[in-house]
Amino acid sequence: MQELNFPKFEYRLKSKENKVSIFDVIRKKFIILQPEEWVRQHCVHYLINTKKYPKSLINVEKELNINGLKKRYDIVIFNSDGSIHLIVECKAPSIKIDQSTFDQIARYNLALEATYLMVTNGINHYYCQMDLNEKRYTFLKDISRYKEN
């Protein structure tokens, strides 16, 4: 797999029926290793190990309903009160992050109302802080480390 612009982490792989899987510490199971999953796992470990978000507040690959359509988000971090702190949209390294990627995460955020958004393809990372009242976002250099609220 391609080297990504995230800190290295200890990961577990297994091979079965010519398919390689990586262990997901949030879902507590092996997931077939595809380029987007490689990015997602790096991002999860970055959020846990570097940004110090507790595993208990992280959710991965859950379904949500937006205007009657079933969609799946990649990573969500909750605040301790159950509101959503951060939504992360992961793309494979070969996917260029463009306006359509931001449009996708913005649509998800209409339903989820997160304070922060992150978009990554493992090489480039973009961070935004949402102003839900004004329905606009401001780009940030980085996201902050976990702070209990």
PyMOL commands that set and color helices and strands:
alter all, ss='L'
color gray80, all
select helices_A, chain A and resi 35-50+55-57+99-112
alter helices_A, ss='H'
color red, helices_A
select strands_A, chain A and resi 13-16+19-24+29-32+58-66+69-78+84-90+116-120+125-131+136-140
alter strands_A, ss='S'
color yellow, strands_A
deselect
rebuild
show_as cartoon
